[in-house]
Amino acid sequence: MVNRKAREGGKEIESQSPQRLQSLSVQWMYRVIPVHKSHIYLSSIIPNPIKSLPSLRTLRFNLFAAFAGFAIHLIFAVFAFPAIPISAQALPEPPPILMESFGPEVREHLQKALAEVKARPRDPETNGRMAMTLHTYEEHRVAAVYYERALALQPGEFRWIYFLALVRAATGDHEQAVRGFTEALRIRPDYLPARLRLADSCFAAGKTDQSRVIYQELIEKESAFPQAHYGLGRVLALKGETARAVEQFRKAIELYPSYGAAYYALGMALRDLGETEAARENLTLYQRHRLSRAPLNDPLVGSIAELNTAGSEILKRGAMLEAAGNLDQSIAEHERALLVNPRLTQAHINLISLYARAGNFEKAEKHYRDVVEINPNLDDSHYNYGVMLVQLKRYDDAAAAFLRSLQANPQNADAHHNYAVMIEREGRLDEAAGHYRKAIENRPAYRAAHFHLGRILVNQGRLDEAIDHLIRSLTPEDEDTPLYQYALGATYIRAGQREKGIAQLREAHKKAVAFGQSQIAASILRDLTALNQTP
């Protein structure tokens, strides 16, 4: 897997808020989430709406690669399949397949599978094979209909239930995916990949308690399971149990020393604990291993992947070229993959980031439009497009893109944060505060969200609550701390706690000087002088 993150320069956005909610500094970052095959994603904007203060820098992490566990009895009711004679069943009518949208090789493959269905329309195997062929080329919605047909013709068949759950998850319908994986495990409780994927969908659906129980039971049964330790670590980090999350991430790395996503998660957790040096070491290891993820032995998914004869290897080469810094060659390989399979969604998503980094925004926008036409429910495609729009100063369009990202994935903390920044510019403070709170709910240690929420609360006169959030933004200590501590000191003074405020301003000045932040140091010095104080 490609797992890459880099920062590139900041952009300033002038505020239009009547409450003087100042400016935004946009940080560009590129990341890859370990999903399916090797992919590149354009990632995070972490803007800072404080005028006269230096820009925020933060790291974004939105992995969705954890898997499952046991405790099936805790999760939802299962599917019920009525005992209707097969000959009497009306099968779901599949929508037409736009064959002209595929390259010749893929089109031939699909036409052959479709011809078999037309020859034997009530054969579960031919319908299932058609679904698997569509599935491997990421035609998930049409694949789902053929899986439903196969399941109607062969009720209780594990493969069709499991594969249908997979495409539900791929289209963002995690509630249905949870039900499907649960039903599959009633039939084959020993199929560990399904247990892992059940936890993945529980986590994505916001059912973190169920996900946690499943991971824990899976670890008790099979302790040498790096994905389960990694998944449990994600749940613990979300719950604010950061020290315990660190233990799980370390165990995942011990079991698979090249586990890129686990290095990243460990680095971020250590950063939240204030262990800056250890965090930096693990984030460096993440860069080294960003192409690697722990392998999962899933023979059934392997049987789907084997049907994909087009585009995958080309895409993998393109991702490796990007990791090596060969941007132009990587773009060329991704475009070549799309010549073979124009509906390869990951290639389109990768090219949004690749073209944006190359400054070719017209091409980046084209690939965004293409991927949305194929699958409108990929939250990262909308999120990454929003990042590009902010760079282009198309703020209203960026807000709409972040909102679409949230509609596809309401747990996306960064989309909540960035959408809040966009609407805060319009003076919609209560609504922005709500989204900052949602970001914190989904990532309790989200420093930028605490900081920005604290600023709004100051503006609303809710100083005690603002101080609480600003205090929570202070750790770990890094180059952002002087800015946050400056805001905390100013808020203490506004709340009438002069001595505490002066102490915070002095400490913020000392740290700003240590980090070489001359502008913020000068600003703090002016404020201290106005208070008849020295640093």
N, C-alpha and C positions, 0 to 999 in steps of 0.2 A: 504494500500500500504506500502511496505517496502521502507523507505527512509533513508538510512544509509550511513554515510561517515566517514572514519577514515583514519588517516595517519600512514604509517609505514615507516621504515628507508629509507635513501637515498642511491643511487648508483652513482658512478662517471664514466663518459664516457670520455676517452681521445680524444681530438680533433685531427683530421687529417688535419685541415685547414692550408694552408700556411700563412694565415693572422693572425695566433695566436688567433683563436676564441675559445681558451681555453677549458673548460670542462662543462659537464652537470651533474646536480644533479637531480636524478629522485625521485619524491615523489609518493608513492602509495596511492591511495584513493579508497574507495568502495562506490558506491552510488546506489540508486534505483530510477528510474524515474517512476512516477505514470502512468503506462500504463496497461490497460486491467485488470490484476489481480496482486497479490503480487509477485514482482520480485526483484532480487538482481542483481546489475550490478557492475562489476569491472570498476573503473573509472580512475581518471586522473593522467597523468604524467605531471608535470610542471617542466621541466628541466631548468637549469641555465647555459648557456654557458660562465661563467666568471670564469676563473681559480683562485685561491687564494682568492675567495670571498665565503661567506657562501651560502648554497643552498636556492633557492626560496621555499616558501610555498604559496600555493594558494588554493582556493576552486573552484571546478568546478560545474557548474550547467547547464544541458542541457535538462530542462523539455520539454516534448512535450505533455502536457496534457491540453492546453487551448481549448476553443470551439468557438461558433460563434455569429452571430447577424443578422442585417437586411441589408438594402441598396443593395438588390440583383441586382438592375439595374446597379450598378457600376461594376459588376464582369464579364465578359465573355459572349459570345453567348452560347445559350443552345443547347442541343441535338435536332436534328430533326429526327422524326421517319416517314419514308415514308409509305404511305398507301398502302402497298402491301397485297393482300389477304393472310391470315395465311396459307391456304393450299398450296400456291405457294412459300412460303418462304423456303429458304435453311437454316437450322439451323446450327449454329457453331458446329463443330465436337469437342467434348471434348477429351482431352488427356486421356490416360489410367491412372487409379488409382493404385498405387503400394500397393495392399492390404497387401502383406506380411510384409510391413514396419510398420504396426499397430499391437497393441496387440489384443488378441482375442475379447475382449468386443467391442472395437472400430471397428474392422473389421466386426463384425456381424452387427453393426449399419449401417455402410456404405453399406454393401452388400444388406441389406434390402431396403435402400433408392434407390440404383442403380437398384434393381429388379423392383421397382415401375416405374422408368423412362423407363426401357426397355419394360414394359407392356403398358405404356401410354406415348410414346416419345413426343407427341405433346400436352401434358397437361401442362399448365404453372405452376400449383400448384405442380405437381410432380417434374418438373425441378427446381422450386424454393426451394422445400423442400430438394432436393439433394444438391443444392448450400448452403443452410443454414447449412446442416449437415457437409459439407466440411469446411465451414466457421468456425464453432465452433471448429473444430479440426485443424484450422490454415492452411488448404490447400487452401490458398487464390487464387492462380493462376488458379487452376482447378475450384474453386468456381466461379470465375469471368466468366468463359465460360458458366456454368450452369445458372448464373444470366442473361447473355446475351441471352441465349435460352429462359428463362422465359419471358424476356422483349420483345423478338421478337414475342412470342406467345400471349403476353398480353401488347401491347404498352401503355405507360402512367401509368402503375401500380406503385404507389408510393413506395411500398416495394422493388420492384426489382431495381428501380433506386437508392434508398437510400442505399440498401445493396451493390450494385455494387460500389457506391462511397466509401463505407466503405472499401471494399477490395482493391480498387485502392489506398486509403490512406495507408492501411496496407502494400502494396508492394512498397510504396515510390513514386507512380505516383500522386503527389498532384495536378498537372495541371488538369488531368482528374478528380480527386476527386472534385476539385472546380467546374468543369462543372457539375458533377453529382449532387452534393449537391444543386447547383443553380437550376437545372432542377427539383429536388425533391421539392424544396421550391416554385417553380411556381405552383405546384399541391397542396401542403399543406403548405401555408405560415405561418400557426399557429403552425407548429411542431418545437418547440424550440430546441430540441436536434439537429436537422439538421442545424439550424442556428448556434449553438455553434460549431458544427463540420466543418461547412463551414469556420468560422474564423480560426479554427485550421489549416485547409489545406491551407488557404490563407497565414497564418503566416509561415507555413513550406515551402511554395513555394516562400517565399521572398516577398510576396505582402502585406507588413506591413501596407501600407496606407489603403487598402481595409479592412484588418483585423481590424484596429483601428476604422474605421467608423462603422463596424458591431457591435463590442463590445459596442461602445458608444450608438448606437441606441437600442441595447438590454437592456442596463442598464436603458435607458430612459423609456422603456416599462415595465421592470421588475427589479426594483432596487435591490430587495432581491435575487440576483443571484450571489453567490460567485464566480462561475467559470468565469463569465463575467468580474467581477472586477479583478480577478487574471489574466485573459488573457489580459485585457487592460493594467494592470501593466507591463506585459512582453513586450508589444509593446512599452510602454513609456520608460522602462529601456533600450531597444535596441536603441531607438531614442536619448538617453542621457538625457531624462527628468526625472532624478532620483527622485527628490523631489515629483513630481506628481505620479510617480510609487509607491513610499512609501505609499501615500494616498490610492491608489487602493489596494495594498496588505493588508493594515490594515483593509480596509473595507471588503475584502474577509474573513479575520480572524474573524472580528466582526460577520459576518453572519454565519460562521462555525468555531468555536473556536478550532477544532482539525485538521485544514487544514495544513497538514505537508508541502506540497510543497510551500504554501504561506508563512509559517514561514521561510523557506529556502530563498525564493526570497526576502523577507523583510530584512532578515539578511544581504544578499549580497548587497542590495541596500543601507542599512544604512552604511555598511562597505565602500562603494564607497563615501558616503557623509562624511566620517571621524568620524562617531558616533560609535566608536569602542565598547564601553560597551554595548550600545543598540543592536548592531549587534551580539555580543557574546550571549546576553540573548535570542535573537530570534533563533540563531542557536542551542542553547541548547534546546529550545522548539521544534525545528524541530526534534531533536533526539528523544524527547519524543513522538512526534506525527508522526513519519516517516511512520508508517503503515496506516495512515489515509488520506483519500482524500474526498473532498466534493462529496456526492452522486449526481448522475444525474439520474433523472427519465426518462428513455428511454425505453418504453415498447417494442418497436420493437427489439432493441438490446437484451433486456431481453429474448425475444422469441428465439433468437439464442443461448444465454448462457444456456438456459434451456435444449437444445439438448445435451450439453456436459455432459455426464454422467461419464466421466472417467478423472482422473488425477487432476482436479482443486482443490479439497479439500486437496488432498495430497500435492500439490504444495504450497497451502496456509499454511499448517502446517510447511512445510520445511522453508518457509520464516520467519515464526514466531520463529522457533528454531534458525535461523541465528541471528535474532534481539536480542534474549536472550543470544547470545554468544555460543550456542551449535553447533559448526561448524561440528563436525562429524555426529551428529544426523541430522542436516540439509541436509548434503550431502546424507545421507541414504534415507531421505524422497524424495528428488529430484530424486534420482535414482529409487525409487519405483514408482514415478509418471511416469517415462519414461518406466517402465515395462508395465504400463497400456496403455500409449500412447507414443510410441517412437518418434513421430513427434511433440511433445509439445515444440515449439521453446523456450518459456520462461524458461523452465526447463534447456535446453541446455545452454542458455545464463547465467543463474544463476550459473550453474556448472563450467563455465569458471572461474568465480571469486572465487567460493568456493574452487575449487581444486588448483587454483593459490595461494590462501592464505594459503592453507594447504601444499604447496610446492610440490604438485603432478602435475607437469607441463605436463607430458605425458597425463594424464587424461583430463586436461584442454584443451590441444590441440585437443584431440579426440572430445570433445564436440563442439569446434569451427568448426571443419570439418563437424560434423553432422549438425549443425545449418545452415551452409553455403549451404550444399546440399539441405536442405529444403527450405531456403529462402536466397538468396545471397545478398539481398538489405537491411539488417538490419545494419544501420551504427554503432550502439553501439557494435554489435558483433565484427566487424572489429577493432573498436577503442580499445575495451577492450583487444582484442587479441594483438594489438600493444603494449599496456602497459606491458603485460606479456613478450613480446619479448624483450622489452628494459631491463627488469630486467634480462633476460637471455643473454643480450649483443648481441642479434641477430639484429643488427641495420638496416641492409639492409632489412631484412624481416619486421621489425617494420615500416620502412618507407613505404613499400608496403601496409601494413595493414592500416596505417593512410590514404594513398591515396585512398584505396578502401572505407574507411569510408566517405571521401569527395565526392567520386563518388556517393555514396548512399544519402548523405546529404551535399550539398555544403555550407549550412549555419552553419555547425558545427565549431564554433570558436576554440574549443580546438584541433580539428583534424588539422585545419590550423596551429595552433601554434606548435603542436608537429611534424607535417610533416616538418615545417620550421626548427625546431631544428635538425631533422635528416639530412636534405640535407645541412644545414649549416656546419655540420661536414665535408662534402665533398668539402667545399669551394664554393658552389653554392650560392653566397651571393645575387645576384640580384633576383634569384628565391625565396630564403628564405625570402627576404624582402617583396616580393609580397604576400606571404602567411601570414606574420605577419600583413601586411596591411589588408588582408582579415579578419583575426581574429579581428582586431580593427573595421573594417566595421560592422561586425556582433555583436561585443560587444565593444562599444566605450570606456568603462572604463576598458579594459583588460590591467592591469598594466604590466604583464609579457611581453605581446606583444609589448607595448610601449617601455619597457626597452630593449628588444632584438633588436627591429628595430632601436632604438637609437644607440646601439653599432655598428650595421652594418653601419649606416650613418656616425659615427665617423671614422670607418675604411675606408670609401669612401671619407672622407674629407668634408662631407656636415655637418659642425659643427652646424650651426644655426638651421637646421631642427632637428638634433640630440638632441640639447638642448631642443627644444620644446617637443619632445617625452619624454625625461628623466624627465622634469618638471611634465608632466602628470602622471608619474609613482610614484610620491612622496606621494600621498594621496590615501586612508587614512593612517595615521601613525600607523605602526605596526612593527613587527620584520623584515620585508623586507625593511623598509625605510632606515636604515643605508647603506645597499648595494646600493640602488638606488641613494641615495644622494652622496655617495662616487663617483659613476660613473659620476654624474652630475658635481661635483666639479672638477674632473679630466678633463672633457670635457671643462668646462669654461677656465681652465688654458691652455689647448691646443689651445683654440680659442683666446688666448691673453687677456682674461678677468681675470687677476690674482687675483684681490681683491675679486671678486665674487666667484672665485674658492676656495680661501683660506677660505672664510666664510662658504661655503658649506662643505668643508672638516672638519672644526672644528665642525660644527653642526652634521655631520655624525659620527665623533668620539665620541661626547657626547652621541648620541643615541646608538651607538654600546656598549659603556660602560654600559648604563642604561639597555640594553637588555642582558647583559652578554656575548656579542659576542667578546671574547678576541682576536680571530684571526683577524677579520676585524679591530678591534680597533688598534691592533699592526701594521697592514699594513698601515692604515691611518697615524698613528704616524710617521712611517718611511718616508712617503711621505711629511708630514709637515716639518719634520727635514731636509729633502733634500731641501726644499724651505726656510730653515732658519726661520721657524715659529714654534710656540708652540701651543698646543691644545687650 
